[in-house]
Every structure is written in structure tokens, then in C-alpha cells.
């Protein structure tokens, strides 16, 4: 009994919001859920094609200035990262991974939406 009381006193931290009657862990879970809902809504919006418009390109300055600015940015921006020694671009690897995650997520959503895995229970 003593050990349980001691552990109960130490282990379950309700977090910094306990004084206002809120559970920190629950707040974290709620936030994660909101993020997932937002991400799903964004994916649905993109998939629907509602907001897709042709990009308007606005060019400022002369051709020489554009070339200078592009060269300057090309020198600053593209960090090849830690995988350059083996001939791989770190940023591209990250983008590829993200794309694979999105494709997997979309495939899962399509599978669920199609109802392919859903079978009526046999009674």
C-alpha cells in the first residue's frame, strides 16, 4: 500500500494546466486530432480541385536583374545536406518521403471510401 501510494504520488502528472481543471495529456491529444482533421480537410480540398488556378507570374526588374537574382539565390538556397557524399540530395529525399506518406494516406482513404474492406457480419 505504501509503495502504491508513493508511486501514485510520483507517476501521474496531470501537467501544468491542472490548476485550471485541464489535463495536459488530453490537451495534447486534442491538438493532434485537430491537426489531423485540418490536414484531412486540406487534402480533400486539394483533391477536389476547387482552389486550383493557373499561377500568375509577376516579373520585376530587367532580364539582367533577374539573372543576377537567380544566380544569387541559386548560390544561397540549395543545401545538398549530409547525403551529398553518396550522391543523394537530402532535401529531395525529404520531399520524396513526404510524397510517399501522402500517397499512402490517400490510398488508405480511397480504400476506406470504396468500402472494399467492409463486409457485412454473418449472423
Protein Blocks (a to p, Z undefined) as FASTA:
>chain_A
ZZmmmmmmmmmpgbjmlmnopafklmmmmmmmmmmmmmmmmmmmmmnommpccddddded
jfklmmmmmmmmmmmmmcgbjmlmnopafklmmmmmmmmmmmmmmmmmmmmmnommpccd
dZZ
